[in-house]
Amino acid sequence: MSLTKLERRQRIKLRIRKRIFGTENKPRLSVFRSNKQISVQIINDLDGKTLVSASSLCKEVSETKGVNKIQQANLVGKLIAQRALDKGIVEVVFDRNGYLYHGRIKSLADAAREGGLKL
């Protein structure tokens, strides 16, 4: 019996998460993508705390009209980079959360790199 799309992504996610871990010096940048929105968190796994977050629902991103989802992910990537640099976070571990590194995920990661984060 074949896996559903969600079951397949869950397996990939667990395979990635057993190797990726965020510390205080190098926290984890975790991405969540739904059909309409995209959100990002920078997490310190040692303390279990979210240090910085950004989403396409944030005021800065949602006010822009006439942008497609890839451009929206690009704006979220720039926003998370700006907020992370304001908190003093320069280097992070990228957790794609089981999604393919393509399209919106790639656009977000590239924008975060352009914003000054080291992934």
Buried (B, 14 or more C-beta within 10 A) or exposed (E): EEEEEEEEBEEBBEEBBEEBBBEEEBBBBBBEBEEEBBBBBBBBBEEEEEBBBBBBEBEEBEEEEEEEBBBBBBBBBBBBBBBBBEEEBEEBBBBBBBBEEEEBBBBBBBBBBEBEBEE
